[in-house]
Amino acid sequence: MHTYLHIHFNKTIKKILNNNTLNMVLIAISGGQDSMCLIQLMEDFKKNYQNIYSINIEYIYIDHQWKKDSKSQIQHLINFIKNKQSSISIYQIKYITASELTARYLRYKTLINHALKHKHMTILTAHSQTDKIETFFQQLMRGTSIDGATSLSNCRNIHKQLKIFRPLIDINRVDINWFCRKFYLPIWSDITNYDNNINRNRLRNEFIPYLRKYFMQNLEHQINTFLETCNIDNEYIKQNTIKLYLISRHKNNIALNYSLIKKQHIAIQARALQLFFLSSSKCIFK
């Protein structure tokens, strides 16, 4: 397999495996094209590099019970994963909610609990470049900071023992769709994606196409470039914040050196205080 996506994905996964001690990987999926693409790429990687990398893979699907055909979709996924000779765990969220934020909280809570219970050290998701751009617009309309704008990144620590990686985050949905058609992957059409009462769907189906048509044809590329620059800036600010916090905190008491904090830029001051309050609350309620 030598498609562009195979080359990009294999390079990304090799980097992850070489920089982290991994033997158990949990892959969060749905029945959509992004997930099917991730499954195919992961199974091809496992097949071609099994003599070099020894990793155990488990897939996980979380059903929010939003769809009338959810049971059929679950069976479809089970059959597809079994055909790949891999294992899959299915969870059903009993608390049905229309809130995207609540659903996201419940989904990640389930993912983390399952990963820790079964000793997975890494979670992979099928988020693509399109998801990153949609998340950017959602966060922007909520009045986000640079942290929120770049929240959907390549890698993130979601627990002291757990990391989440998004190996498709720089791949756009057009390339993923081409890949799925080339390998005849059985995509399950999700009817909830066409419900424009859901904010993300309205962004995807109306707002972004409008901007692309009337303002900028290469909209996704330009925003992705902007977000990459923001991410670099954000990492620089984070590193300086941590350095300031480490040199200004008191060795014995829960306190900061005010004179050192005051000399810094307001952006660093605010972040250092946030880090201080977060660390202090953990110490107090430990």
URZIBEL-V953751 format. One line per field, one symbol per residue. phi: phi as a letter, one per 40 degrees, with the letter a starting at -180 (. if undefined). psi: psi as a letter, one per 20 degrees, with the letter a starting at -180 (. if undefined). burial: + if it has 16 or more other ideal C-beta (glycine too) atoms within 10 Angstrom, else -. A space follows every 10 residues. Layout:
phi=???
psi=???
burial=???
This chain:
phi=.bcdcccccd cccccccccb cbbbbbbcbb bccccccccc ccccccccbc cbbbbbbbcb bbccfcbcbc cccccdcdcc ccccgbbabb bbccccbccc cccccccccc cccccccbgc babbbbcbcc cccccdcccc ccgccccccb ccbcaacbac babbbbcbcb bccccccccc ccbfcccccc cccbccccdc cccccbccdc cccbbaccdc cccccccccc cccccccccc cccccccbcc cbccabcccc cccccdccdc cccccccccc cccccc
psi=okrghggggg gghggghhiq npipppopra jrhgghgggg gghgghghkh igpoqpppqp poojkhqhkh hhgghggggg hhhikrqqpp qpohopqiph ggggghghgg ggggghhjkq iqpprkpahg hggghggghg ijlrahghhk hnrhqpoiqh jpqpqnijhj prhghggggh hhjlpnpopo hiijojipgh ghgghggghg ghgigohlgg gghggghggh hggghggggh ggggghiiqq hhrnqqohhg ghirqhghgg hhhghghghg hhhgj.
burial=----++-+++ -++--++--- -+--++++++ ++++++++++ ++++++---- ----+-++++ ++++-+---- --++--+--+ +--+-+-+-- +-+------- --+--+---+ ++-++----+ ++++++++++ +++++++++- -----+--++ ++++------ -++++++++- +++-++--++ ----+-++-+ -------+-- +-++---+-- +-------++ --++--+--- +--+--+--+ +--++--++- -----+---- +--+---+-- ++--++---- ------
